[in-house]
């Protein structure tokens, strides 16, 4: 939109509303722009200095402990075909060699359920007590599966060089393998 068009729209808004409304409208627009400017700077600093920003470990823990897991995480599954393609093209080829796998943030286990047949040991780790309890109910009967509550900053309880593959679950993607035949601590 050109500058002249923006000016004309502001004039029209001023004529059709009262001066107090107009001032509030302009201040709201300026505040949104300033907010976006400062938010972008804060995010850049968080990334460059590896700061948690607004996603602190405590917020993360509390959020996933409160989350409604009644959909078992499947609310993020795009389609059955998409889900099968993730299992077929990513999980099976990368984890089908056996060994020890580490899943960080398993949620309610939507991807975890695919992993035990592919590995000889599976370690599920999360910051959320509730998530791990849901997974214990679903997978606790499998002797290959162990559960580890972490603080979100370290993997205390996972020995160095003990993991053959690892992945993390996210609401917007999948439990993608982040290492293949590599070891933790190397």
PyMOL commands that place a pseudoatom at each C-alpha (Angstrom):
pseudoatom trace, name=CA, resn=UNK, resi=1, chain=A, elem=C, hetatm=0, pos=[0.000, 0.000, 0.000]
pseudoatom trace, name=CA, resn=UNK, resi=2, chain=A, elem=C, hetatm=0, pos=[1.439, 3.385, -0.943]
pseudoatom trace, name=CA, resn=UNK, resi=3, chain=A, elem=C, hetatm=0, pos=[2.097, 6.109, 1.570]
pseudoatom trace, name=CA, resn=UNK, resi=4, chain=A, elem=C, hetatm=0, pos=[-0.596, 8.307, -0.021]
pseudoatom trace, name=CA, resn=UNK, resi=5, chain=A, elem=C, hetatm=0, pos=[-3.155, 5.514, 0.263]
pseudoatom trace, name=CA, resn=UNK, resi=6, chain=A, elem=C, hetatm=0, pos=[-2.278, 4.961, 3.929]
pseudoatom trace, name=CA, resn=UNK, resi=7, chain=A, elem=C, hetatm=0, pos=[-2.630, 8.696, 4.626]
pseudoatom trace, name=CA, resn=UNK, resi=8, chain=A, elem=C, hetatm=0, pos=[-6.015, 8.774, 2.881]
pseudoatom trace, name=CA, resn=UNK, resi=9, chain=A, elem=C, hetatm=0, pos=[-7.234, 5.777, 4.906]
pseudoatom trace, name=CA, resn=UNK, resi=10, chain=A, elem=C, hetatm=0, pos=[-6.135, 7.482, 8.138]
pseudoatom trace, name=CA, resn=UNK, resi=11, chain=A, elem=C, hetatm=0, pos=[-7.945, 10.689, 7.146]
pseudoatom trace, name=CA, resn=UNK, resi=12, chain=A, elem=C, hetatm=0, pos=[-11.108, 8.705, 6.425]
pseudoatom trace, name=CA, resn=UNK, resi=13, chain=A, elem=C, hetatm=0, pos=[-10.883, 6.920, 9.780]
pseudoatom trace, name=CA, resn=UNK, resi=14, chain=A, elem=C, hetatm=0, pos=[-10.395, 10.278, 11.521]
pseudoatom trace, name=CA, resn=UNK, resi=15, chain=A, elem=C, hetatm=0, pos=[-13.429, 11.804, 9.764]
pseudoatom trace, name=CA, resn=UNK, resi=16, chain=A, elem=C, hetatm=0, pos=[-15.677, 8.800, 10.469]
pseudoatom trace, name=CA, resn=UNK, resi=17, chain=A, elem=C, hetatm=0, pos=[-14.696, 8.410, 14.138]
pseudoatom trace, name=CA, resn=UNK, resi=18, chain=A, elem=C, hetatm=0, pos=[-14.054, 10.776, 17.024]
pseudoatom trace, name=CA, resn=UNK, resi=19, chain=A, elem=C, hetatm=0, pos=[-10.568, 12.072, 17.942]
pseudoatom trace, name=CA, resn=UNK, resi=20, chain=A, elem=C, hetatm=0, pos=[-10.213, 9.874, 21.045]
pseudoatom trace, name=CA, resn=UNK, resi=21, chain=A, elem=C, hetatm=0, pos=[-10.977, 6.711, 19.056]
pseudoatom trace, name=CA, resn=UNK, resi=22, chain=A, elem=C, hetatm=0, pos=[-8.513, 7.829, 16.391]
pseudoatom trace, name=CA, resn=UNK, resi=23, chain=A, elem=C, hetatm=0, pos=[-5.700, 8.367, 18.928]
pseudoatom trace, name=CA, resn=UNK, resi=24, chain=A, elem=C, hetatm=0, pos=[-6.325, 4.944, 20.451]
pseudoatom trace, name=CA, resn=UNK, resi=25, chain=A, elem=C, hetatm=0, pos=[-6.347, 3.391, 16.960]
pseudoatom trace, name=CA, resn=UNK, resi=26, chain=A, elem=C, hetatm=0, pos=[-3.033, 5.022, 16.008]
pseudoatom trace, name=CA, resn=UNK, resi=27, chain=A, elem=C, hetatm=0, pos=[-1.444, 4.126, 19.361]
pseudoatom trace, name=CA, resn=UNK, resi=28, chain=A, elem=C, hetatm=0, pos=[-2.571, 0.513, 18.955]
pseudoatom trace, name=CA, resn=UNK, resi=29, chain=A, elem=C, hetatm=0, pos=[-1.006, 0.330, 15.485]
pseudoatom trace, name=CA, resn=UNK, resi=30, chain=A, elem=C, hetatm=0, pos=[2.249, 1.914, 16.707]
pseudoatom trace, name=CA, resn=UNK, resi=31, chain=A, elem=C, hetatm=0, pos=[2.311, -0.418, 19.718]
pseudoatom trace, name=CA, resn=UNK, resi=32, chain=A, elem=C, hetatm=0, pos=[1.861, -3.484, 17.472]
pseudoatom trace, name=CA, resn=UNK, resi=33, chain=A, elem=C, hetatm=0, pos=[4.759, -2.374, 15.270]
pseudoatom trace, name=CA, resn=UNK, resi=34, chain=A, elem=C, hetatm=0, pos=[6.989, -1.621, 18.248]
pseudoatom trace, name=CA, resn=UNK, resi=35, chain=A, elem=C, hetatm=0, pos=[6.033, -4.925, 19.848]
pseudoatom trace, name=CA, resn=UNK, resi=36, chain=A, elem=C, hetatm=0, pos=[6.942, -6.814, 16.675]
pseudoatom trace, name=CA, resn=UNK, resi=37, chain=A, elem=C, hetatm=0, pos=[10.233, -4.902, 16.426]
pseudoatom trace, name=CA, resn=UNK, resi=38, chain=A, elem=C, hetatm=0, pos=[11.252, -5.655, 20.017]
pseudoatom trace, name=CA, resn=UNK, resi=39, chain=A, elem=C, hetatm=0, pos=[9.973, -9.243, 19.884]
pseudoatom trace, name=CA, resn=UNK, resi=40, chain=A, elem=C, hetatm=0, pos=[12.125, -9.889, 16.801]
pseudoatom trace, name=CA, resn=UNK, resi=41, chain=A, elem=C, hetatm=0, pos=[15.170, -8.462, 18.604]
pseudoatom trace, name=CA, resn=UNK, resi=42, chain=A, elem=C, hetatm=0, pos=[14.478, -10.550, 21.717]
pseudoatom trace, name=CA, resn=UNK, resi=43, chain=A, elem=C, hetatm=0, pos=[14.087, -13.753, 19.659]
pseudoatom trace, name=CA, resn=UNK, resi=44, chain=A, elem=C, hetatm=0, pos=[17.327, -12.997, 17.807]
pseudoatom trace, name=CA, resn=UNK, resi=45, chain=A, elem=C, hetatm=0, pos=[19.189, -12.516, 21.078]
pseudoatom trace, name=CA, resn=UNK, resi=46, chain=A, elem=C, hetatm=0, pos=[17.697, -15.700, 22.536]
pseudoatom trace, name=CA, resn=UNK, resi=47, chain=A, elem=C, hetatm=0, pos=[18.862, -17.680, 19.513]
pseudoatom trace, name=CA, resn=UNK, resi=48, chain=A, elem=C, hetatm=0, pos=[22.334, -16.115, 19.294]
pseudoatom trace, name=CA, resn=UNK, resi=49, chain=A, elem=C, hetatm=0, pos=[23.019, -16.566, 23.017]
pseudoatom trace, name=CA, resn=UNK, resi=50, chain=A, elem=C, hetatm=0, pos=[21.109, -19.835, 23.452]
pseudoatom trace, name=CA, resn=UNK, resi=51, chain=A, elem=C, hetatm=0, pos=[18.675, -18.307, 25.936]
pseudoatom trace, name=CA, resn=UNK, resi=52, chain=A, elem=C, hetatm=0, pos=[15.313, -19.949, 26.637]
pseudoatom trace, name=CA, resn=UNK, resi=53, chain=A, elem=C, hetatm=0, pos=[13.356, -16.776, 25.904]
pseudoatom trace, name=CA, resn=UNK, resi=54, chain=A, elem=C, hetatm=0, pos=[9.713, -17.325, 26.767]
pseudoatom trace, name=CA, resn=UNK, resi=55, chain=A, elem=C, hetatm=0, pos=[10.046, -21.119, 26.541]
pseudoatom trace, name=CA, resn=UNK, resi=56, chain=A, elem=C, hetatm=0, pos=[11.670, -21.854, 29.870]
pseudoatom trace, name=CA, resn=UNK, resi=57, chain=A, elem=C, hetatm=0, pos=[12.114, -25.387, 31.128]
pseudoatom trace, name=CA, resn=UNK, resi=58, chain=A, elem=C, hetatm=0, pos=[9.583, -24.718, 33.897]
pseudoatom trace, name=CA, resn=UNK, resi=59, chain=A, elem=C, hetatm=0, pos=[7.007, -23.369, 31.401]
pseudoatom trace, name=CA, resn=UNK, resi=60, chain=A, elem=C, hetatm=0, pos=[7.623, -26.391, 29.187]
pseudoatom trace, name=CA, resn=UNK, resi=61, chain=A, elem=C, hetatm=0, pos=[7.151, -28.821, 32.093]
pseudoatom trace, name=CA, resn=UNK, resi=62, chain=A, elem=C, hetatm=0, pos=[3.995, -27.106, 33.340]
pseudoatom trace, name=CA, resn=UNK, resi=63, chain=A, elem=C, hetatm=0, pos=[2.527, -26.830, 29.851]
pseudoatom trace, name=CA, resn=UNK, resi=64, chain=A, elem=C, hetatm=0, pos=[2.931, -30.522, 29.013]
pseudoatom trace, name=CA, resn=UNK, resi=65, chain=A, elem=C, hetatm=0, pos=[1.750, -31.572, 32.472]
pseudoatom trace, name=CA, resn=UNK, resi=66, chain=A, elem=C, hetatm=0, pos=[-1.460, -29.556, 31.886]
pseudoatom trace, name=CA, resn=UNK, resi=67, chain=A, elem=C, hetatm=0, pos=[-1.945, -30.572, 28.247]
pseudoatom trace, name=CA, resn=UNK, resi=68, chain=A, elem=C, hetatm=0, pos=[-5.060, -32.581, 27.324]
pseudoatom trace, name=CA, resn=UNK, resi=69, chain=A, elem=C, hetatm=0, pos=[-3.535, -35.850, 26.113]
pseudoatom trace, name=CA, resn=UNK, resi=70, chain=A, elem=C, hetatm=0, pos=[-6.906, -37.505, 25.425]
pseudoatom trace, name=CA, resn=UNK, resi=71, chain=A, elem=C, hetatm=0, pos=[-6.080, -37.504, 21.695]
pseudoatom trace, name=CA, resn=UNK, resi=72, chain=A, elem=C, hetatm=0, pos=[-2.784, -39.320, 22.414]
pseudoatom trace, name=CA, resn=UNK, resi=73, chain=A, elem=C, hetatm=0, pos=[-0.934, -36.764, 20.275]
pseudoatom trace, name=CA, resn=UNK, resi=74, chain=A, elem=C, hetatm=0, pos=[-2.751, -37.882, 17.138]
pseudoatom trace, name=CA, resn=UNK, resi=75, chain=A, elem=C, hetatm=0, pos=[-4.325, -34.419, 16.890]
pseudoatom trace, name=CA, resn=UNK, resi=76, chain=A, elem=C, hetatm=0, pos=[-1.067, -33.415, 15.200]
pseudoatom trace, name=CA, resn=UNK, resi=77, chain=A, elem=C, hetatm=0, pos=[-1.175, -36.222, 12.637]
pseudoatom trace, name=CA, resn=UNK, resi=78, chain=A, elem=C, hetatm=0, pos=[-1.890, -34.737, 9.208]
pseudoatom trace, name=CA, resn=UNK, resi=79, chain=A, elem=C, hetatm=0, pos=[-3.336, -37.919, 7.677]
pseudoatom trace, name=CA, resn=UNK, resi=80, chain=A, elem=C, hetatm=0, pos=[-2.936, -41.699, 7.938]
pseudoatom trace, name=CA, resn=UNK, resi=81, chain=A, elem=C, hetatm=0, pos=[-0.852, -41.632, 4.741]
pseudoatom trace, name=CA, resn=UNK, resi=82, chain=A, elem=C, hetatm=0, pos=[1.466, -38.962, 6.153]
pseudoatom trace, name=CA, resn=UNK, resi=83, chain=A, elem=C, hetatm=0, pos=[1.886, -40.952, 9.360]
pseudoatom trace, name=CA, resn=UNK, resi=84, chain=A, elem=C, hetatm=0, pos=[2.730, -44.157, 7.470]
pseudoatom trace, name=CA, resn=UNK, resi=85, chain=A, elem=C, hetatm=0, pos=[5.248, -42.292, 5.293]
pseudoatom trace, name=CA, resn=UNK, resi=86, chain=A, elem=C, hetatm=0, pos=[7.057, -41.053, 8.423]
pseudoatom trace, name=CA, resn=UNK, resi=87, chain=A, elem=C, hetatm=0, pos=[7.222, -44.598, 9.799]
pseudoatom trace, name=CA, resn=UNK, resi=88, chain=A, elem=C, hetatm=0, pos=[8.212, -46.147, 6.443]
pseudoatom trace, name=CA, resn=UNK, resi=89, chain=A, elem=C, hetatm=0, pos=[10.666, -43.499, 5.210]
pseudoatom trace, name=CA, resn=UNK, resi=90, chain=A, elem=C, hetatm=0, pos=[12.216, -42.187, 8.437]
pseudoatom trace, name=CA, resn=UNK, resi=91, chain=A, elem=C, hetatm=0, pos=[11.741, -44.406, 11.445]
pseudoatom trace, name=CA, resn=UNK, resi=92, chain=A, elem=C, hetatm=0, pos=[12.202, -47.904, 10.008]
pseudoatom trace, name=CA, resn=UNK, resi=93, chain=A, elem=C, hetatm=0, pos=[15.272, -47.121, 7.850]
pseudoatom trace, name=CA, resn=UNK, resi=94, chain=A, elem=C, hetatm=0, pos=[17.017, -45.188, 10.627]
pseudoatom trace, name=CA, resn=UNK, resi=95, chain=A, elem=C, hetatm=0, pos=[16.132, -47.346, 13.613]
pseudoatom trace, name=CA, resn=UNK, resi=96, chain=A, elem=C, hetatm=0, pos=[15.761, -50.799, 12.108]
pseudoatom trace, name=CA, resn=UNK, resi=97, chain=A, elem=C, hetatm=0, pos=[19.270, -51.852, 13.068]
pseudoatom trace, name=CA, resn=UNK, resi=98, chain=A, elem=C, hetatm=0, pos=[18.497, -52.619, 16.714]
pseudoatom trace, name=CA, resn=UNK, resi=99, chain=A, elem=C, hetatm=0, pos=[20.645, -50.960, 19.327]
pseudoatom trace, name=CA, resn=UNK, resi=100, chain=A, elem=C, hetatm=0, pos=[19.628, -48.381, 21.905]
pseudoatom trace, name=CA, resn=UNK, resi=101, chain=A, elem=C, hetatm=0, pos=[17.361, -45.489, 20.958]
pseudoatom trace, name=CA, resn=UNK, resi=102, chain=A, elem=C, hetatm=0, pos=[16.603, -42.370, 22.972]
pseudoatom trace, name=CA, resn=UNK, resi=103, chain=A, elem=C, hetatm=0, pos=[13.331, -40.538, 22.410]
pseudoatom trace, name=CA, resn=UNK, resi=104, chain=A, elem=C, hetatm=0, pos=[13.249, -37.032, 23.836]
pseudoatom trace, name=CA, resn=UNK, resi=105, chain=A, elem=C, hetatm=0, pos=[9.748, -35.724, 24.493]
pseudoatom trace, name=CA, resn=UNK, resi=106, chain=A, elem=C, hetatm=0, pos=[7.609, -38.750, 23.598]
pseudoatom trace, name=CA, resn=UNK, resi=107, chain=A, elem=C, hetatm=0, pos=[4.318, -37.049, 24.403]
pseudoatom trace, name=CA, resn=UNK, resi=108, chain=A, elem=C, hetatm=0, pos=[1.624, -39.708, 24.714]
pseudoatom trace, name=CA, resn=UNK, resi=109, chain=A, elem=C, hetatm=0, pos=[3.667, -42.087, 22.584]
pseudoatom trace, name=CA, resn=UNK, resi=110, chain=A, elem=C, hetatm=0, pos=[2.232, -41.609, 19.099]
pseudoatom trace, name=CA, resn=UNK, resi=111, chain=A, elem=C, hetatm=0, pos=[5.659, -42.349, 17.581]
pseudoatom trace, name=CA, resn=UNK, resi=112, chain=A, elem=C, hetatm=0, pos=[6.932, -44.390, 20.529]
pseudoatom trace, name=CA, resn=UNK, resi=113, chain=A, elem=C, hetatm=0, pos=[4.530, -47.197, 19.654]
pseudoatom trace, name=CA, resn=UNK, resi=114, chain=A, elem=C, hetatm=0, pos=[6.481, -47.765, 16.431]
pseudoatom trace, name=CA, resn=UNK, resi=115, chain=A, elem=C, hetatm=0, pos=[9.908, -47.976, 18.071]
pseudoatom trace, name=CA, resn=UNK, resi=116, chain=A, elem=C, hetatm=0, pos=[10.124, -51.137, 20.266]
pseudoatom trace, name=CA, resn=UNK, resi=117, chain=A, elem=C, hetatm=0, pos=[10.140, -53.579, 17.326]
pseudoatom trace, name=CA, resn=UNK, resi=118, chain=A, elem=C, hetatm=0, pos=[13.005, -51.604, 15.747]
pseudoatom trace, name=CA, resn=UNK, resi=119, chain=A, elem=C, hetatm=0, pos=[15.398, -51.414, 18.720]
pseudoatom trace, name=CA, resn=UNK, resi=120, chain=A, elem=C, hetatm=0, pos=[16.794, -53.613, 21.462]
pseudoatom trace, name=CA, resn=UNK, resi=121, chain=A, elem=C, hetatm=0, pos=[16.426, -50.868, 24.090]
pseudoatom trace, name=CA, resn=UNK, resi=122, chain=A, elem=C, hetatm=0, pos=[14.327, -47.692, 24.142]
pseudoatom trace, name=CA, resn=UNK, resi=123, chain=A, elem=C, hetatm=0, pos=[14.810, -44.837, 26.617]
pseudoatom trace, name=CA, resn=UNK, resi=124, chain=A, elem=C, hetatm=0, pos=[11.947, -42.346, 26.849]
pseudoatom trace, name=CA, resn=UNK, resi=125, chain=A, elem=C, hetatm=0, pos=[12.912, -39.038, 28.427]
pseudoatom trace, name=CA, resn=UNK, resi=126, chain=A, elem=C, hetatm=0, pos=[10.814, -35.991, 29.180]
pseudoatom trace, name=CA, resn=UNK, resi=127, chain=A, elem=C, hetatm=0, pos=[10.514, -33.002, 31.508]
pseudoatom trace, name=CA, resn=UNK, resi=128, chain=A, elem=C, hetatm=0, pos=[6.867, -33.848, 32.167]
pseudoatom trace, name=CA, resn=UNK, resi=129, chain=A, elem=C, hetatm=0, pos=[5.938, -36.336, 34.871]
pseudoatom trace, name=CA, resn=UNK, resi=130, chain=A, elem=C, hetatm=0, pos=[2.490, -36.678, 33.302]
pseudoatom trace, name=CA, resn=UNK, resi=131, chain=A, elem=C, hetatm=0, pos=[3.863, -37.574, 29.873]
pseudoatom trace, name=CA, resn=UNK, resi=132, chain=A, elem=C, hetatm=0, pos=[6.065, -40.275, 31.343]
pseudoatom trace, name=CA, resn=UNK, resi=133, chain=A, elem=C, hetatm=0, pos=[3.160, -41.672, 33.360]
pseudoatom trace, name=CA, resn=UNK, resi=134, chain=A, elem=C, hetatm=0, pos=[1.022, -41.897, 30.188]
pseudoatom trace, name=CA, resn=UNK, resi=135, chain=A, elem=C, hetatm=0, pos=[3.892, -43.706, 28.474]
pseudoatom trace, name=CA, resn=UNK, resi=136, chain=A, elem=C, hetatm=0, pos=[4.383, -46.033, 31.468]
pseudoatom trace, name=CA, resn=UNK, resi=137, chain=A, elem=C, hetatm=0, pos=[0.743, -47.069, 31.171]
pseudoatom trace, name=CA, resn=UNK, resi=138, chain=A, elem=C, hetatm=0, pos=[1.112, -47.700, 27.424]
pseudoatom trace, name=CA, resn=UNK, resi=139, chain=A, elem=C, hetatm=0, pos=[4.610, -49.194, 27.264]
pseudoatom trace, name=CA, resn=UNK, resi=140, chain=A, elem=C, hetatm=0, pos=[5.567, -50.145, 30.827]
pseudoatom trace, name=CA, resn=UNK, resi=141, chain=A, elem=C, hetatm=0, pos=[4.968, -53.829, 30.165]
pseudoatom trace, name=CA, resn=UNK, resi=142, chain=A, elem=C, hetatm=0, pos=[7.736, -53.908, 27.560]
pseudoatom trace, name=CA, resn=UNK, resi=143, chain=A, elem=C, hetatm=0, pos=[11.084, -54.732, 29.217]
pseudoatom trace, name=CA, resn=UNK, resi=144, chain=A, elem=C, hetatm=0, pos=[12.915, -52.906, 26.389]
pseudoatom trace, name=CA, resn=UNK, resi=145, chain=A, elem=C, hetatm=0, pos=[11.402, -49.557, 27.404]
pseudoatom trace, name=CA, resn=UNK, resi=146, chain=A, elem=C, hetatm=0, pos=[12.707, -47.390, 30.246]
pseudoatom trace, name=CA, resn=UNK, resi=147, chain=A, elem=C, hetatm=0, pos=[11.581, -43.966, 31.436]
pseudoatom trace, name=CA, resn=UNK, resi=148, chain=A, elem=C, hetatm=0, pos=[13.670, -41.015, 32.550]
pseudoatom trace, name=CA, resn=UNK, resi=149, chain=A, elem=C, hetatm=0, pos=[12.445, -37.711, 33.979]
pseudoatom trace, name=CA, resn=UNK, resi=150, chain=A, elem=C, hetatm=0, pos=[14.930, -34.930, 33.168]
pseudoatom trace, name=CA, resn=UNK, resi=151, chain=A, elem=C, hetatm=0, pos=[15.293, -31.256, 34.001]
pseudoatom trace, name=CA, resn=UNK, resi=152, chain=A, elem=C, hetatm=0, pos=[15.289, -30.335, 30.310]
pseudoatom trace, name=CA, resn=UNK, resi=153, chain=A, elem=C, hetatm=0, pos=[18.932, -29.268, 30.322]
pseudoatom trace, name=CA, resn=UNK, resi=154, chain=A, elem=C, hetatm=0, pos=[20.808, -32.539, 30.691]
pseudoatom trace, name=CA, resn=UNK, resi=155, chain=A, elem=C, hetatm=0, pos=[20.401, -36.255, 30.177]
pseudoatom trace, name=CA, resn=UNK, resi=156, chain=A, elem=C, hetatm=0, pos=[21.568, -37.387, 33.587]
pseudoatom trace, name=CA, resn=UNK, resi=157, chain=A, elem=C, hetatm=0, pos=[20.840, -41.088, 33.768]
pseudoatom trace, name=CA, resn=UNK, resi=158, chain=A, elem=C, hetatm=0, pos=[21.864, -41.800, 30.165]
pseudoatom trace, name=CA, resn=UNK, resi=159, chain=A, elem=C, hetatm=0, pos=[25.433, -43.049, 30.086]
pseudoatom trace, name=CA, resn=UNK, resi=160, chain=A, elem=C, hetatm=0, pos=[27.852, -41.445, 27.635]
pseudoatom trace, name=CA, resn=UNK, resi=161, chain=A, elem=C, hetatm=0, pos=[28.223, -43.392, 24.396]
pseudoatom trace, name=CA, resn=UNK, resi=162, chain=A, elem=C, hetatm=0, pos=[25.278, -45.642, 25.283]
pseudoatom trace, name=CA, resn=UNK, resi=163, chain=A, elem=C, hetatm=0, pos=[22.804, -44.482, 22.625]
pseudoatom trace, name=CA, resn=UNK, resi=164, chain=A, elem=C, hetatm=0, pos=[22.920, -45.551, 18.981]
pseudoatom trace, name=CA, resn=UNK, resi=165, chain=A, elem=C, hetatm=0, pos=[20.153, -43.257, 17.706]
pseudoatom trace, name=CA, resn=UNK, resi=166, chain=A, elem=C, hetatm=0, pos=[18.060, -40.468, 19.124]
pseudoatom trace, name=CA, resn=UNK, resi=167, chain=A, elem=C, hetatm=0, pos=[15.144, -38.326, 18.157]
pseudoatom trace, name=CA, resn=UNK, resi=168, chain=A, elem=C, hetatm=0, pos=[12.792, -35.821, 19.597]
pseudoatom trace, name=CA, resn=UNK, resi=169, chain=A, elem=C, hetatm=0, pos=[9.073, -35.526, 19.245]
pseudoatom trace, name=CA, resn=UNK, resi=170, chain=A, elem=C, hetatm=0, pos=[7.459, -32.222, 18.477]
pseudoatom trace, name=CA, resn=UNK, resi=171, chain=A, elem=C, hetatm=0, pos=[3.893, -31.225, 17.937]
pseudoatom trace, name=CA, resn=UNK, resi=172, chain=A, elem=C, hetatm=0, pos=[4.614, -29.919, 14.475]
pseudoatom trace, name=CA, resn=UNK, resi=173, chain=A, elem=C, hetatm=0, pos=[6.788, -32.667, 13.100]
pseudoatom trace, name=CA, resn=UNK, resi=174, chain=A, elem=C, hetatm=0, pos=[7.743, -36.139, 14.187]
pseudoatom trace, name=CA, resn=UNK, resi=175, chain=A, elem=C, hetatm=0, pos=[10.207, -38.151, 16.169]
pseudoatom trace, name=CA, resn=UNK, resi=176, chain=A, elem=C, hetatm=0, pos=[12.857, -37.665, 13.533]
pseudoatom trace, name=CA, resn=UNK, resi=177, chain=A, elem=C, hetatm=0, pos=[16.185, -39.383, 13.999]
pseudoatom trace, name=CA, resn=UNK, resi=178, chain=A, elem=C, hetatm=0, pos=[18.721, -36.716, 14.910]
pseudoatom trace, name=CA, resn=UNK, resi=179, chain=A, elem=C, hetatm=0, pos=[21.667, -39.070, 14.922]
pseudoatom trace, name=CA, resn=UNK, resi=180, chain=A, elem=C, hetatm=0, pos=[22.262, -42.279, 13.092]
pseudoatom trace, name=CA, resn=UNK, resi=181, chain=A, elem=C, hetatm=0, pos=[24.743, -44.735, 14.532]
pseudoatom trace, name=CA, resn=UNK, resi=182, chain=A, elem=C, hetatm=0, pos=[26.291, -41.966, 16.573]
pseudoatom trace, name=CA, resn=UNK, resi=183, chain=A, elem=C, hetatm=0, pos=[26.673, -41.992, 20.308]
pseudoatom trace, name=CA, resn=UNK, resi=184, chain=A, elem=C, hetatm=0, pos=[25.770, -39.570, 23.051]
pseudoatom trace, name=CA, resn=UNK, resi=185, chain=A, elem=C, hetatm=0, pos=[28.763, -37.855, 24.565]
pseudoatom trace, name=CA, resn=UNK, resi=186, chain=A, elem=C, hetatm=0, pos=[31.005, -38.185, 21.526]
for i in range(1, 186): cmd.bond("trace and resi %d" % i, "trace and resi %d" % (i + 1))
show_as sticks, trace
zoom trace
